[in-house]
């Protein structure tokens, strides 16, 4: 009787899960499997000869693809830690009893709910080398004008990424996502039991010591979640980079000054949509997915043990 009841409950549970599972299979699992299938062929507009793993072998020695992975890594390292740190600082500030605290929370979160295309177009105007606000500020301060989004030279050296173009895009990326991090960190701060904070204060902890030994460790689940989400998002970033990099109007189909803003997602787009190398682009997309999966697993292995959960 108990076994029958358990089977019935299990069947009911799977029925409730079925709609979500169908969506996941239809829009995630099946496209990934079909992309892998396409990557095994020479596929340009129409399916042609079977290549096996030769597309993957070609990727391993493709300097443009390897460079796109390097630029993606630079983009992740240059945005994720910065936006998380600023978001945490804002969350700590907004967690205090300030006047108009709700208004400040709304102001910081507004960029995140704005269309990325609209944001990129506005910031593209700001960084326009001919009439942009950024150069206007530099001139007012007595500094030389910059080419900004048209500049392929690296900010740390001529050939050292990121280029000034990519650095400007990274700056906008940080500005765009800071509000999201602040709101999530703020929810984590409100979940910390007040009695633990009060007990620490009674024991003499305050300021930096209170944050280091109480607040930050108890925020570790929130920090871990944001680290994973932000890293995955940055690894697959496309909209801001594509539109601010020219959007096909200035530098061709997958606009970027001399390839210095062509992160991995743009490389896949260029090979798939611009050069119609569908099989090769599918292989690149599949490799990018594996890289994202590997980095996510590495993050989980390195940081999951340091997460402190308060029961």
C-alpha positions in Angstrom: 0.0 0.0 0.0 2.8 2.4 0.9 4.7 1.5 -2.2 1.6 2.3 -4.3 1.2 5.6 -2.5 4.8 6.5 -3.1 4.6 5.7 -6.8 1.4 7.8 -7.1 3.1 10.7 -5.4 6.2 10.4 -7.6 4.0 10.3 -10.7 2.2 13.4 -9.5 5.5 15.1 -8.9 6.8 14.3 -12.4 3.5 15.6 -13.8 4.0 18.9 -12.1 7.6 19.0 -13.4 6.7 18.0 -16.9 5.9 21.5 -18.3 9.3 22.9 -17.1 11.1 19.8 -18.3 9.5 20.1 -21.7 10.6 23.7 -22.0 14.2 22.9 -20.9 14.4 20.0 -23.4 12.9 22.1 -26.2 14.9 25.2 -25.8 18.1 24.0 -24.2 18.8 20.3 -24.5 17.6 19.8 -28.1 19.4 22.9 -29.5 22.6 21.9 -27.9 22.4 18.3 -29.3 21.5 19.7 -32.7 24.4 22.1 -32.6 26.7 19.3 -31.9 25.3 17.3 -34.8 25.8 20.3 -37.1 29.4 20.7 -35.9 30.2 17.3 -37.3 29.5 18.4 -40.9 30.7 20.9 -43.4 27.5 23.0 -43.3 27.3 26.2 -45.3 23.6 27.1 -45.9 22.9 23.5 -46.6 24.3 20.3 -45.1 27.4 19.0 -47.0 30.1 16.5 -46.3 30.6 14.7 -43.0 33.8 16.0 -41.2 33.7 14.2 -37.9 35.8 16.1 -35.4 37.8 18.1 -38.0 35.9 21.3 -37.1 37.1 20.9 -33.6 40.7 20.2 -34.7 40.6 23.4 -36.8 39.3 25.4 -33.8 42.3 24.2 -31.8 44.7 26.0 -34.1 42.4 28.9 -35.1 44.2 32.0 -33.9 41.1 34.1 -34.1 39.1 31.7 -32.0 41.8 31.4 -29.3 42.1 35.2 -29.2 38.3 35.5 -28.7 38.6 33.1 -25.7 41.4 35.3 -24.3 39.4 38.4 -24.8 36.4 36.7 -23.1 38.6 35.8 -20.1 39.9 39.4 -19.9 36.3 40.6 -20.1 35.2 38.3 -17.3 38.1 39.2 -15.0 37.7 42.9 -15.7 34.0 43.1 -15.0 32.7 40.4 -12.6 34.9 41.2 -9.6 34.4 45.0 -10.0 30.7 44.9 -10.4 30.4 42.5 -7.4 32.6 44.7 -5.2 30.7 47.9 -6.1 27.4 46.1 -5.7 28.4 44.9 -2.3 29.5 48.4 -1.2 26.2 49.9 -2.4 24.2 47.2 -0.7 26.0 47.9 2.6 25.2 51.6 2.2 21.6 51.0 1.3 21.2 48.6 4.2 21.6 51.6 6.5 18.7 53.6 7.7 18.9 56.4 5.1 16.3 58.9 3.9 14.8 58.0 0.5 16.4 54.6 0.7 13.7 53.1 -1.5 14.3 55.7 -4.2 18.1 55.0 -4.2 17.4 51.3 -4.6 15.2 52.0 -7.6 17.8 54.4 -9.1 20.6 51.8 -8.9 18.4 49.0 -10.3 16.9 51.0 -13.2 19.9 50.3 -15.6 19.5 46.6 -15.2 15.9 46.6 -16.3 16.6 48.8 -19.3 17.1 47.3 -22.8 20.7 46.4 -23.4 20.5 47.6 -26.9 19.1 51.0 -25.8 21.9 51.2 -23.2 24.6 50.4 -25.7 23.3 53.0 -28.2 23.3 55.7 -25.5 26.8 54.8 -24.3 27.9 54.5 -27.9 26.9 58.2 -28.3 28.7 59.1 -25.1 32.0 57.5 -26.4 31.6 58.8 -29.9 35.1 60.0 -31.0 33.6 63.0 -32.9 30.9 64.5 -30.7 30.7 62.3 -27.6 30.4 63.6 -24.1 33.5 61.6 -23.0 35.8 63.6 -25.2 34.0 66.8 -24.3 34.9 66.1 -20.6 38.5 65.3 -21.5 38.8 68.5 -23.5 37.4 70.5 -20.6 40.0 69.0 -18.4 42.8 69.8 -20.8 43.3 66.2 -21.9 43.7 65.0 -25.4 40.7 63.4 -27.1 40.5 59.6 -27.4 39.1 57.4 -30.2 37.3 55.2 -27.5 35.3 52.6 -29.3 37.4 53.0 -32.5 40.7 52.4 -30.6 42.3 49.0 -31.0 45.4 49.7 -29.0 45.6 48.1 -25.5 45.4 50.4 -22.4 48.4 48.5 -20.9 50.4 48.4 -24.2 49.9 48.4 -27.9 49.1 44.7 -28.2 48.1 43.9 -24.6 44.3 43.4 -24.0 42.0 45.0 -23.2 42.0 47.6 -25.9 40.5 51.0 -25.1 37.4 49.9 -27.1 36.9 46.8 -25.0 37.7 48.7 -21.8 35.0 51.2 -22.5 32.5 48.3 -23.1 33.7 46.7 -19.8 33.0 50.0 -18.0 29.5 50.1 -19.3 29.0 46.4 -18.4 29.9 47.1 -14.8 27.6 50.1 -14.7 24.8 48.0 -16.1 25.0 45.1 -13.7 26.0 46.9 -10.5 22.3 47.5 -9.6 21.5 43.8 -9.9 24.4 42.8 -7.6 23.4 45.5 -5.1 19.8 44.3 -4.9 20.8 40.6 -4.5 23.4 41.5 -1.9 20.8 43.6 -0.1 18.5 40.6 0.1 21.3 38.6 1.5 22.0 41.3 4.1 18.4 41.3 5.2 18.5 37.5 5.7 21.4 37.7 8.2 19.9 37.1 11.7 20.1 40.3 13.7 20.8 38.3 16.9 24.2 37.2 15.5 25.1 40.7 14.6 24.0 42.0 18.0 26.0 39.2 19.8 29.1 40.1 17.8 28.7 43.8 18.8 28.4 42.8 22.4 31.6 40.9 22.1 33.3 44.1 20.8 33.2 43.5 17.0 32.5 46.7 15.0 33.3 48.2 11.6 35.7 46.2 9.5 36.0 43.4 12.1 32.2 42.9 12.1 32.1 42.8 8.3 35.1 40.5 8.0 34.1 37.9 10.6 30.3 38.1 10.6 28.7 39.9 7.7 30.8 38.7 4.8 30.9 35.0 5.9 27.1 35.0 6.2 26.9 36.6 2.8 28.9 33.7 1.2 25.8 31.9 -0.3 24.8 35.2 -2.0 28.3 35.9 -3.1 28.7 32.4 -4.5 25.4 32.6 -6.4 26.3 36.0 -7.9 29.8 34.7 -8.8 28.4 31.8 -10.8 25.6 33.9 -12.5 27.9 36.8 -13.3 30.7 34.6 -14.7 28.3 32.7 -16.9 26.7 35.9 -18.1 30.0 37.5 -18.9 31.3 34.4 -20.7 28.4 34.5 -23.1 28.0 38.3 -23.3 26.9 39.6 -26.7 24.4 42.5 -26.8 26.5 45.3 -25.2 29.7 44.2 -27.0 28.1 43.8 -30.4 26.1 47.1 -30.4 28.8 49.3 -28.9 31.4 47.6 -31.1 29.7 48.9 -34.2 26.7 46.5 -34.6 27.7 45.7 -38.1 27.5 49.4 -39.2 31.1 50.5 -38.7 33.3 47.4 -38.8 31.3 44.9 -40.9 28.8 42.2 -39.9 30.3 41.4 -36.5 31.6 44.9 -35.8 34.8 45.3 -33.8 37.9 47.4 -34.3 40.6 45.0 -35.6 39.1 42.1 -33.6 39.9 43.6 -30.2 36.3 43.4 -29.0 35.5 40.1 -30.6 34.7 38.0 -27.6 33.8 34.3 -28.1 30.0 35.0 -28.5 30.8 37.5 -31.3 33.2 35.0 -32.9 30.4 32.4 -33.1 28.0 35.0 -34.5 30.5 36.1 -37.1 31.2 32.6 -38.3 27.5 31.6 -38.2 25.7 34.6 -39.5 28.3 36.6 -41.4 30.4 33.9 -43.0 27.6 31.3 -43.1 30.0 28.6 -41.8 27.2 26.9 -39.8 29.0 23.7 -38.9 32.2 25.5 -37.9 30.2 28.0 -35.9 28.3 25.3 -34.1 31.6 23.6 -33.1 32.8 26.9 -31.7 29.5 27.4 -29.8 29.7 23.9 -28.4 33.3 24.5 -27.3 32.3 27.8 -25.7 29.6 25.9 -23.8 32.1 23.4 -22.6 34.4 26.1 -21.4 31.6 27.8 -19.5 30.6 24.5 -18.0 34.3 23.8 -17.0 34.7 27.3 -15.4 31.4 26.9 -13.5 32.5 23.5 -12.2 35.8 25.0 -11.2 34.1 27.9 -9.4 31.9 25.4 -7.6 34.8 23.2 -6.5 36.9 26.2 -5.3 34.3 28.2 -3.5 31.4 25.9 -2.5 33.2 24.6 0.5 33.6 28.1 1.8 29.9 28.9 1.8 28.4 29.3 5.2 24.7 28.5 5.6 22.8 29.6 8.6 20.1 27.1 9.5 
